[in-house]
Amino acid sequence: MEFLSETILWWHWIVLGIVLVAAEILIPSFIVIWFGVAAIIVGAVDYLYQTSFTNELFLWAALSLLMVGLYYLYFRRKEPASHVGQSEGEYADIPGIIIEDMEEGRYRARFDLPVLGDRVWIVESEKGIPLKEGDHIKVDRVYGQIIKVTKLEGV
């Protein structure tokens, strides 16, 4: 290991870091960049404190794991699970307004955002509460092709 401590200089770590950061362009995983940033930090620490290669290797591994862990914990975008057609779907709480009273407890409503690709849908009151034209509502759940809604109070 003494041979590596004398042979591997601080600027070798900087070059390795730059190569790894540049490799992120070819390997778009947003993981390799953290190994490169850790190598650049190790190069700076080696320049300032002239540490041994063993310590540099340990520091690089620890910093890499720490940065990848922090990336997964805080920055990685979580993919939303689609619950379309299930009782608790991704369309819950989208506001709308009743535009037509139809027969049998059904209503035509226009929503502020598209629900299942359209803004106008036939809806039913979730709790069987009668609705009228102009009532403000929100999506409670999607049940097949019927959207169950709840009346918004105080709007």
C-alpha contacts under 8 A as a table, 3 or more apart, distances in Angstrom:
res1	aa1	res2	aa2	distance
1	M	4	L	5.19
1	M	5	S	6.23
1	M	53	F	7.13
1	M	54	T	7.37
2	E	5	S	4.90
2	E	6	E	6.21
2	E	53	F	7.83
3	F	6	E	5.29
3	F	7	T	5.98
4	L	7	T	4.83
4	L	8	I	5.49
4	L	53	F	6.29
5	S	8	I	5.74
5	S	9	L	7.60
5	S	52	S	5.43
5	S	53	F	4.60
5	S	54	T	7.73
6	E	9	L	7.16
8	I	12	H	6.18
8	I	13	W	7.96
8	I	53	F	7.30
9	L	12	H	5.44
9	L	13	W	7.24
9	L	46	D	7.73
10	W	13	W	5.51
10	W	14	I	6.73
10	W	42	V	7.74
10	W	43	G	4.57
10	W	44	A	6.90
10	W	46	D	5.25
10	W	47	Y	5.35
10	W	50	Q	7.98
11	W	14	I	4.84
11	W	15	V	6.13
11	W	43	G	6.10
11	W	47	Y	7.93
12	H	15	V	5.15
12	H	16	L	6.10
12	H	43	G	7.28
13	W	16	L	5.00
13	W	17	G	6.03
13	W	39	A	5.31
13	W	40	I	5.96
13	W	42	V	6.52
13	W	43	G	4.66
14	I	17	G	5.02
14	I	18	I	6.22
14	I	39	A	6.29
14	I	40	I	4.63
14	I	41	I	7.88
14	I	42	V	7.85
14	I	43	G	5.19
14	I	44	A	7.63
15	V	18	I	5.08
15	V	19	V	6.11
15	V	40	I	7.77
16	L	19	V	5.09
16	L	20	L	6.14
16	L	36	G	6.81
16	L	39	A	6.48
16	L	40	I	7.59
17	G	20	L	5.13
17	G	21	V	6.09
17	G	35	F	7.13
17	G	36	G	3.79
17	G	37	V	5.88
17	G	38	A	7.12
17	G	39	A	4.66
17	G	40	I	4.91
18	I	21	V	5.10
18	I	22	A	6.03
18	I	36	G	6.24
18	I	37	V	7.98
18	I	40	I	7.33
19	V	22	A	5.07
19	V	23	A	5.98
19	V	36	G	7.19
20	L	23	A	4.86
20	L	24	E	6.56
20	L	32	V	6.15
20	L	33	I	6.14
20	L	35	F	6.78
20	L	36	G	4.60
21	V	24	E	5.38
21	V	25	I	7.73
21	V	32	V	6.68
21	V	33	I	4.60
21	V	34	W	7.71
21	V	35	F	7.81
21	V	36	G	5.00
21	V	37	V	7.05
22	A	25	I	5.74
22	A	26	L	7.68
22	A	33	I	7.86
23	A	26	L	5.28
23	A	27	I	6.11
23	A	32	V	7.20
23	A	33	I	7.75
24	E	27	I	4.80
24	E	28	P	5.47
24	E	29	S	7.03
24	E	30	F	6.60
24	E	31	I	7.70
24	E	32	V	5.73
24	E	33	I	5.76
25	I	28	P	5.82
27	I	30	F	7.91
27	I	32	V	7.62
29	S	32	V	7.01
30	F	33	I	5.96
30	F	34	W	7.65
31	I	34	W	5.73
31	I	35	F	7.29
31	I	68	V	6.58
32	V	35	F	5.31
32	V	36	G	6.48
33	I	36	G	5.01
33	I	37	V	6.17
34	W	37	V	5.02
34	W	38	A	6.08
34	W	64	S	5.94
34	W	67	M	5.96
34	W	68	V	6.22
35	F	38	A	5.09
35	F	39	A	6.22
35	F	60	W	7.73
35	F	63	L	7.95
35	F	64	S	5.05
36	G	39	A	5.04
36	G	40	I	6.30
37	V	40	I	5.11
37	V	41	I	6.29
37	V	64	S	8.00
38	A	41	I	5.08
38	A	42	V	6.17
38	A	60	W	5.65
38	A	63	L	5.51
38	A	64	S	5.51
38	A	67	M	7.90
39	A	42	V	4.98
39	A	43	G	6.14
39	A	60	W	5.94
40	I	43	G	5.02
40	I	44	A	6.34
41	I	44	A	5.09
41	I	45	V	6.20
42	V	45	V	5.00
42	V	46	D	6.00
42	V	56	E	6.22
42	V	59	L	6.78
42	V	60	W	6.10
43	G	46	D	5.07
43	G	47	Y	6.11
44	A	47	Y	5.04
44	A	48	L	6.27
45	V	48	L	5.17
45	V	49	Y	5.90
45	V	50	Q	7.46
45	V	51	T	7.70
46	D	49	Y	5.28
46	D	50	Q	4.63
46	D	51	T	5.42
46	D	56	E	7.27
47	Y	50	Q	5.80
51	T	55	N	6.37
51	T	56	E	6.57
52	S	55	N	5.32
52	S	56	E	6.23
53	F	56	E	4.90
53	F	57	L	6.00
54	T	57	L	5.14
54	T	58	F	6.17
55	N	58	F	5.06
55	N	59	L	5.96
56	E	59	L	5.01
56	E	60	W	6.00
57	L	60	W	5.09
57	L	61	A	6.20
58	F	61	A	5.19
58	F	62	A	6.08
59	L	62	A	5.12
59	L	63	L	5.94
60	W	63	L	5.22
60	W	64	S	5.95
61	A	64	S	5.15
61	A	65	L	6.16
62	A	65	L	5.26
62	A	66	L	6.05
63	L	66	L	4.99
63	L	67	M	6.01
64	S	67	M	5.27
64	S	68	V	6.07
65	L	68	V	5.22
65	L	69	G	5.90
66	L	69	G	5.10
66	L	70	L	6.11
67	M	70	L	5.07
67	M	71	Y	6.05
68	V	71	Y	4.99
68	V	72	Y	6.28
69	G	72	Y	5.24
69	G	73	L	6.04
70	L	73	L	4.92
70	L	74	Y	5.82
70	L	75	F	7.35
71	Y	74	Y	5.55
71	Y	75	F	4.93
71	Y	76	R	5.87
72	Y	75	F	6.08
72	Y	76	R	5.08
73	L	76	R	6.88
82	S	89	G	7.23
82	S	90	E	6.46
83	H	86	Q	5.40
83	H	87	S	7.94
83	H	88	E	6.68
83	H	89	G	4.44
83	H	90	E	5.77
84	V	89	G	5.10
84	V	90	E	6.34
84	V	91	Y	7.68
84	V	142	V	7.21
85	G	89	G	6.51
85	G	142	V	5.40
85	G	143	Y	5.89
85	G	144	G	5.61
86	Q	89	G	5.44
86	Q	141	R	7.41
86	Q	142	V	6.33
86	Q	143	Y	6.68
86	Q	144	G	7.97
87	S	141	R	5.21
87	S	142	V	5.98
87	S	143	Y	6.41
88	E	92	A	6.87
88	E	140	D	7.76
88	E	141	R	5.62
88	E	142	V	7.47
89	G	92	A	5.89
89	G	141	R	6.06
89	G	142	V	6.48
91	Y	94	I	6.07
91	Y	115	V	6.45
91	Y	139	V	6.67
91	Y	141	R	7.17
91	Y	142	V	7.57
92	A	138	K	7.42
92	A	139	V	4.97
92	A	140	D	5.18
92	A	141	R	5.75
93	D	138	K	5.06
93	D	139	V	4.91
93	D	140	D	6.17
94	I	111	F	6.98
94	I	112	D	7.01
94	I	113	L	6.80
94	I	138	K	5.25
94	I	139	V	5.31
95	P	111	F	5.86
95	P	112	D	5.92
95	P	113	L	7.78
95	P	136	H	7.27
95	P	137	I	5.71
95	P	138	K	4.20
95	P	139	V	6.56
96	G	109	A	6.55
96	G	110	R	5.45
96	G	111	F	3.88
96	G	112	D	5.57
96	G	136	H	5.90
96	G	137	I	5.19
96	G	138	K	5.80
96	G	139	V	7.84
97	I	109	A	5.47
97	I	110	R	5.52
97	I	111	F	6.45
97	I	133	E	7.70
97	I	134	G	5.90
97	I	135	D	5.65
97	I	136	H	4.54
97	I	137	I	5.63
98	I	101	D	7.52
98	I	107	Y	6.65
98	I	108	R	5.97
98	I	109	A	4.29
98	I	110	R	6.52
98	I	131	L	7.69
98	I	132	K	6.69
98	I	133	E	4.95
98	I	134	G	5.28
98	I	135	D	5.47
98	I	136	H	6.64
98	I	137	I	7.28
99	I	107	Y	7.61
99	I	108	R	5.70
99	I	109	A	5.26
99	I	110	R	6.63
99	I	133	E	5.21
99	I	134	G	6.25
100	E	107	Y	5.74
100	E	108	R	4.94
100	E	109	A	6.92
100	E	132	K	7.67
100	E	133	E	5.67
101	D	106	R	6.83
101	D	107	Y	4.75
101	D	108	R	6.49
101	D	131	L	7.84
101	D	132	K	6.28
101	D	133	E	6.32
102	M	105	G	6.90
102	M	106	R	5.31
102	M	107	Y	5.05
102	M	108	R	7.03
103	E	106	R	5.93
103	E	107	Y	7.73
105	G	124	E	6.38
105	G	125	S	7.52
105	G	128	G	7.68
105	G	130	P	7.22
106	R	122	I	6.58
106	R	123	V	5.72
106	R	124	E	4.96
106	R	125	S	7.60
107	Y	122	I	5.52
107	Y	123	V	5.24
107	Y	124	E	6.29
107	Y	131	L	7.86
108	R	120	V	6.89
108	R	121	W	5.66
108	R	122	I	4.48
108	R	123	V	6.05
109	A	120	V	5.56
109	A	121	W	5.49
109	A	122	I	6.26
109	A	123	V	6.58
110	R	119	R	5.40
110	R	120	V	4.42
110	R	121	W	6.62
111	F	114	P	6.58
111	F	115	V	7.36
111	F	119	R	5.01
111	F	120	V	6.39
112	D	119	R	6.98
113	L	119	R	6.28
114	P	117	G	5.32
114	P	118	D	4.77
114	P	119	R	4.50
115	V	118	D	5.41
115	V	119	R	5.93
118	D	121	W	7.30
121	W	146	I	7.93
121	W	147	I	7.44
122	I	146	I	6.41
122	I	147	I	6.88
123	V	146	I	5.71
123	V	147	I	4.80
123	V	148	K	5.78
123	V	149	V	6.64
124	E	128	G	7.64
124	E	146	I	6.99
124	E	147	I	6.36
124	E	148	K	5.04
124	E	149	V	6.15
125	S	128	G	5.08
125	S	129	I	5.97
125	S	130	P	7.10
125	S	131	L	7.33
125	S	148	K	5.66
125	S	149	V	5.07
125	S	150	T	5.98
125	S	151	K	7.67
126	E	129	I	7.51
126	E	140	D	7.18
126	E	148	K	5.02
126	E	149	V	5.34
126	E	150	T	5.84
127	K	150	T	7.48
131	L	135	D	6.53
131	L	151	K	7.56
132	K	135	D	5.82
135	D	151	K	6.94
135	D	152	L	7.72
136	H	151	K	6.02
136	H	152	L	5.48
136	H	153	E	7.86
136	H	155	V	6.62
137	I	149	V	6.22
137	I	150	T	5.49
137	I	151	K	4.38
137	I	152	L	5.05
138	K	149	V	5.50
138	K	150	T	5.50
138	K	151	K	6.56
138	K	152	L	6.68
139	V	142	V	7.66
139	V	147	I	6.86
139	V	148	K	6.21
139	V	149	V	4.53
139	V	150	T	6.50
140	D	147	I	7.64
140	D	148	K	5.53
140	D	149	V	4.86
140	D	150	T	6.04
141	R	147	I	6.15
141	R	148	K	5.31
141	R	149	V	6.97
142	V	145	Q	7.13
142	V	146	I	6.26
142	V	147	I	4.58
142	V	148	K	6.03
143	Y	146	I	5.23
143	Y	147	I	5.82
143	Y	148	K	6.82
144	G	147	I	7.66
152	L	155	V	6.42
